[in-house]
Amino acid sequence: MLSDAPPPGPGGVRGGSWLGRPGFPVQRVADGADAARTYDPPRRLVCARAAVELCRLLPVLLSALLGDLAVAGLQELADRCGPLPEVLGAAAVLLGCGVLACLLTTAAKWLLIGRYREGRRPLWSSFVWRNELFDAWLEELAMPWLGNGLSGTPFLNLWLRSLGARIGRGVWCETHWLPELDLVSLGAGATLNRGVVQTHLFHDRLLRMDRIELAAGATVGPHSIVLLGARLGERSVVGPSSLVMRGETLPPDGRWLGNPVADWR
């Protein structure tokens, strides 16, 4: 993320791992895992995943159904009351459809996932598939209908709390992208601009999940990324287009910038 690999040639190392801009080499040891759950799944798991993938059509169909219901409701309003009440009532009809889309997505999260917890899961596991299926509900149903319009408002915080995120009083949150919501904690008065709090990473086809905490008054600048296991101390500031490394703890009242972050003077 936000990193460059060296150009091909004598300076490059085949199969190496790189971080930062300009990139510097980092050591990484591959984890051992059951190949049947990572790189060589049996046919039954392939068929099971195909069945789960088909379920991605459901939020798309529900979104289309909500559109049909909105048009039918407005047409009924026009037939009964005339064009002026139809225009005045359009906002209420569309808002109702948007709220319903968000509530359906919240229900899907708790039915499909329950509560997210720290740990790791292999790529070929039902948890990973259900997690991706919930993301389809989020992106195909809730966000197009209402979620995109809630950005930066108290109503977005309220909805994200219903999905399991811990969000304190007076938080400015300009993104819905809190992947494993129960693992995200935004303290009172924290600011999360249009960046990413990445509570999971895939390494060697293993999904690793850990908590991310922004303490009270902490700020994450636009287009920045905070990786799993990180904690920002009270009133600490991460500047724009920066990267907070996995498991990193930033002390209170500091200012940080860069990829990876360093002291910002």
RAZI-V526599 format. One record per residue. N is the residue number from 1. RES is the residue in one small letter. PHI is phi in degrees with one decimal (none if undefined). OMEGA is omega in whole degrees, -180 to 180 (999 if undefined). BURIAL is 1 if it has 24 or more other ideal C-beta (glycine too) atoms within 12 Angstrom, else 0. Layout:
n=[N	N]
res=[RES	RES]
phi=[PHI	PHI]
omega=[OMEGA	OMEGA]
burial=[BURIAL	BURIAL]
//
This chain:
n=[1	2	3	4	5	6	7	8	9	10	11	12	13	14	15	16	17	18	19	20	21	22	23	24	25	26	27	28	29	30	31	32	33	34	35	36	37	38	39	40	41	42	43	44	45	46	47	48	49	50	51	52	53	54	55	56	57	58	59	60	61	62	63	64	65	66	67	68	69	70	71	72	73	74	75	76	77	78	79	80	81	82	83	84	85	86	87	88	89	90	91	92	93	94	95	96	97	98	99	100	101	102	103	104	105	106	107	108	109	110	111	112	113	114	115	116	117	118	119	120	121	122	123	124	125	126	127	128	129	130	131	132	133	134	135	136	137	138	139	140	141	142	143	144	145	146	147	148	149	150	151	152	153	154	155	156	157	158	159	160	161	162	163	164	165	166	167	168	169	170	171	172	173	174	175	176	177	178	179	180	181	182	183	184	185	186	187	188	189	190	191	192	193	194	195	196	197	198	199	200	201	202	203	204	205	206	207	208	209	210	211	212	213	214	215	216	217	218	219	220	221	222	223	224	225	226	227	228	229	230	231	232	233	234	235	236	237	238	239	240	241	242	243	244	245	246	247	248	249	250	251	252	253	254	255	256	257	258	259	260	261	262	263	264	265]
res=[m	l	s	d	a	p	p	p	g	p	g	g	v	r	g	g	s	w	l	g	r	p	g	f	p	v	q	r	v	a	d	g	a	d	a	a	r	t	y	d	p	p	r	r	l	v	c	a	r	a	a	v	e	l	c	r	l	l	p	v	l	l	s	a	l	l	g	d	l	a	v	a	g	l	q	e	l	a	d	r	c	g	p	l	p	e	v	l	g	a	a	a	v	l	l	g	c	g	v	l	a	c	l	l	t	t	a	a	k	w	l	l	i	g	r	y	r	e	g	r	r	p	l	w	s	s	f	v	w	r	n	e	l	f	d	a	w	l	e	e	l	a	m	p	w	l	g	n	g	l	s	g	t	p	f	l	n	l	w	l	r	s	l	g	a	r	i	g	r	g	v	w	c	e	t	h	w	l	p	e	l	d	l	v	s	l	g	a	g	a	t	l	n	r	g	v	v	q	t	h	l	f	h	d	r	l	l	r	m	d	r	i	e	l	a	a	g	a	t	v	g	p	h	s	i	v	l	l	g	a	r	l	g	e	r	s	v	v	g	p	s	s	l	v	m	r	g	e	t	l	p	p	d	g	r	w	l	g	n	p	v	a	d	w	r]
phi=[none	55.4	-123.1	-118.5	-91.6	-67.4	-67.7	-59.9	144.0	-60.3	-77.8	-84.9	-118.8	-65.1	78.8	-81.2	-118.9	-134.7	-145.3	94.4	-132.5	-67.7	-71.3	-124.6	-70.1	-128.6	-88.3	-145.0	-100.6	-66.7	-85.9	-82.3	-153.8	-62.5	-60.9	-68.5	-108.2	-126.4	-105.2	-135.4	-72.2	-71.6	-60.7	-64.1	-72.6	-62.6	-66.4	-64.5	-67.0	-59.9	-65.6	-66.8	-62.2	-62.1	-67.7	-63.2	-69.4	-61.4	-64.2	-66.2	-66.1	-65.6	-63.5	-65.1	-64.6	-61.6	-63.0	-63.1	-63.6	-64.1	-64.3	-63.4	-64.2	-67.4	-65.7	-63.6	-63.7	-66.9	-66.3	-85.5	-119.8	102.1	-67.5	-64.2	-60.3	-63.2	-63.8	-67.4	-87.4	-61.1	-61.8	-65.7	-64.1	-67.5	-64.6	-61.4	-64.5	-65.3	-62.9	-62.5	-61.0	-66.8	-67.2	-63.5	-67.2	-61.5	-62.2	-62.6	-60.3	-72.0	-75.6	-81.6	-114.1	77.3	-106.5	-70.0	-136.4	-62.7	148.1	-139.9	-136.3	-73.1	-56.4	-92.5	-141.7	-63.6	-61.5	-60.9	-66.8	-66.4	-63.0	-67.6	-66.6	-61.3	-61.3	-64.3	-60.6	-64.2	-82.4	-98.3	-117.4	-69.6	-66.0	-63.6	-80.8	-145.7	-55.0	-62.4	-79.2	-89.9	-54.3	78.2	-112.2	-61.8	-69.7	-64.3	-59.1	-62.4	-67.5	-64.3	-62.9	-65.0	-90.3	115.0	-70.7	-97.5	-126.8	-80.5	-73.2	72.8	-78.7	-98.3	-125.8	-107.1	-145.1	-94.1	-81.7	-121.9	-48.8	-103.0	-62.5	-66.7	-94.3	-108.0	-130.0	-114.2	-71.3	-56.1	75.6	-71.3	-126.5	-120.7	-76.8	-75.5	-117.3	-133.5	-102.4	-96.8	-81.3	-142.0	-143.9	-97.7	-126.7	53.3	62.1	-116.7	-86.1	-105.0	-127.5	-154.0	-78.8	-131.7	-128.1	-106.4	-71.6	-56.0	79.2	-72.3	-132.5	-115.1	-71.7	-63.1	63.7	-97.1	-128.4	-114.6	-90.1	-56.7	82.3	-86.1	-138.8	-101.0	-70.2	-59.3	63.2	-73.7	-126.2	-105.9	-71.8	-70.0	51.3	-119.1	-130.3	-94.5	-69.8	-60.6	73.6	-81.3	-118.2	-99.0	-69.3	-62.7	64.7	-95.9	-125.7	-134.0	-154.9	115.4	-133.7	-74.4	-65.6	-138.2	-56.9	-105.6	-100.8]
omega=[-179	-176	177	171	179	178	178	179	-176	-177	-177	178	-178	179	-179	177	-173	-179	172	176	-5	-175	173	-175	175	179	178	-180	-180	179	174	180	179	-178	180	178	-178	-172	-174	-176	174	-176	-178	178	177	179	180	179	178	179	178	180	178	180	176	178	-174	179	177	179	178	177	177	179	177	176	178	179	179	179	179	179	179	178	178	179	179	-179	-175	-170	-179	-174	-178	175	178	180	-179	-178	-177	-179	-179	180	-178	177	178	177	179	178	178	178	179	180	177	179	176	178	179	180	-176	178	-176	-170	-167	-179	176	177	178	177	178	-179	178	-178	-178	177	-176	180	-180	-179	179	177	178	178	176	178	176	176	-178	-172	-175	-177	-173	-174	180	-175	-175	-171	-179	-180	-179	-174	178	-179	175	-179	175	178	-180	-180	179	174	179	178	175	-179	176	-175	-177	-178	174	179	171	-178	-176	179	174	-171	173	-161	176	-163	-179	-178	-178	177	178	-176	-177	178	178	179	177	179	-177	176	-177	166	-169	-176	177	172	173	170	178	178	172	179	178	-178	178	-176	170	-179	167	-179	-176	176	180	-177	171	-176	-178	177	176	-178	174	-176	-174	179	-177	176	176	-179	-177	176	175	-175	172	-176	-177	175	-178	-178	173	-172	179	177	-177	176	178	-176	-179	171	178	176	-170	-177	172	-178	-5	-173	173	-178	-176	-178	999]
burial=[1	1	0	0	0	0	0	0	0	0	0	0	0	0	0	0	0	1	1	0	0	0	0	0	0	0	0	0	0	0	0	0	0	0	0	0	1	1	0	0	0	0	0	0	1	0	0	0	1	0	0	1	0	0	1	1	0	1	1	0	0	1	1	0	0	1	0	0	0	1	0	0	1	1	0	0	0	0	0	0	0	0	0	0	0	0	0	0	0	0	0	0	1	1	0	0	1	1	1	1	1	1	1	1	1	1	0	1	1	0	0	1	1	0	0	1	0	0	0	1	1	1	1	1	1	0	1	1	1	1	1	1	1	1	1	1	1	1	1	1	1	1	1	1	1	1	1	0	0	1	0	0	0	0	0	1	1	0	1	1	1	1	1	1	1	1	1	1	0	0	1	1	1	1	1	1	1	1	1	1	1	1	1	1	1	1	1	0	0	1	1	1	1	0	1	1	1	1	1	1	1	0	0	0	1	1	1	1	1	1	1	1	1	1	1	1	1	1	1	1	1	0	0	1	1	1	1	1	1	1	1	1	1	0	0	1	1	1	1	0	0	1	1	1	1	1	0	1	1	1	0	0	0	1	1	1	1	1	1	1	1	0	0	0	0]
//
